Amino acid sequence: MKRPMGGAVHRQWMRELRLYMLVGGMPQAVATYIKHNNMQEVDNVKRDILALYENDLMRIDASGRISKLFFNIPSQLNSNAF
């Protein structure tokens, strides 16, 4: 039998979903959030990870073309080009 979960439960689950989307699934970011409960520190960890990715990509292609492609993925996924 399907029944509505109720407003309070829905709000709690929506808060949890937003937190999940903010922290992301990177293990270092999750561990930082659990340890410090500070979104600024989580953001710093995620930025450090992205900087490592960019450095690795620059080693592969010093022109930066691959890095540009990598960092354009979110905007391409967000576009209605499908």
C-alpha positions as CSV (number, residue, x, y, z in Angstrom):
1,M,0.0,0.0,0.0
2,K,1.4,3.4,-1.0
3,R,0.9,6.3,1.4
4,P,2.4,9.8,1.5
5,M,5.4,10.0,3.8
6,G,4.4,13.3,5.4
7,G,5.8,16.8,5.2
8,A,8.4,16.5,8.0
9,V,9.9,13.3,6.6
10,H,9.9,14.8,3.1
11,R,11.7,17.9,4.2
12,Q,14.3,15.9,6.1
13,W,14.9,13.7,3.0
14,M,15.2,16.7,0.8
15,R,17.8,18.3,3.2
16,E,19.7,15.0,3.1
17,L,19.6,14.9,-0.7
18,R,20.9,18.5,-0.9
19,L,23.7,17.8,1.5
20,Y,24.6,14.7,-0.5
21,M,24.8,16.8,-3.7
22,L,26.9,19.5,-2.0
23,V,29.4,17.1,-0.5
24,G,29.5,14.8,-3.5
25,G,30.8,11.3,-3.6
26,M,34.5,11.8,-3.4
27,P,35.8,9.9,-0.4
28,Q,38.1,12.7,0.8
29,A,35.3,15.2,0.7
30,V,33.0,12.9,2.6
31,A,35.6,12.2,5.2
32,T,36.3,15.9,5.6
33,Y,32.6,16.6,6.1
34,I,32.2,13.8,8.7
35,K,35.3,15.0,10.6
36,H,34.8,18.8,10.5
37,N,31.1,19.3,9.5
38,N,32.3,22.4,7.5
39,M,31.3,22.9,3.9
40,Q,34.1,25.4,3.3
41,E,36.7,22.7,4.1
42,V,34.8,20.2,1.9
43,D,34.9,22.8,-0.9
44,N,38.6,23.2,-0.4
45,V,39.2,19.5,-0.6
46,K,37.1,19.2,-3.8
47,R,39.0,22.1,-5.4
48,D,42.3,20.5,-4.5
49,I,41.2,17.3,-6.2
50,L,40.2,19.2,-9.3
51,A,43.6,20.9,-9.3
52,L,45.3,17.5,-9.2
53,Y,43.2,16.4,-12.1
54,E,44.1,19.5,-14.1
55,N,47.8,19.0,-13.3
56,D,47.6,15.4,-14.5
57,L,45.9,16.5,-17.7
58,M,48.5,19.2,-18.3
59,R,51.2,16.5,-18.1
60,I,49.4,14.6,-20.9
61,D,48.7,17.7,-23.0
62,A,50.7,20.8,-22.3
63,S,48.6,22.9,-24.7
64,G,45.7,22.7,-22.2
65,R,43.1,21.5,-24.7
66,I,42.3,18.4,-22.7
67,S,41.9,20.4,-19.5
68,K,39.5,22.8,-21.3
69,L,37.5,19.8,-22.5
70,F,37.4,18.4,-18.9
71,F,36.3,21.6,-17.3
72,N,33.6,22.1,-20.0
73,I,31.9,18.8,-19.2
74,P,29.5,20.3,-16.7
75,S,28.3,23.0,-19.0
76,Q,27.8,20.5,-21.8
77,L,25.8,18.2,-19.6
78,N,23.7,21.2,-18.5
79,S,23.0,22.3,-22.1
80,N,19.9,21.2,-24.0
81,A,22.1,19.8,-26.8
82,F,20.8,16.2,-26.4
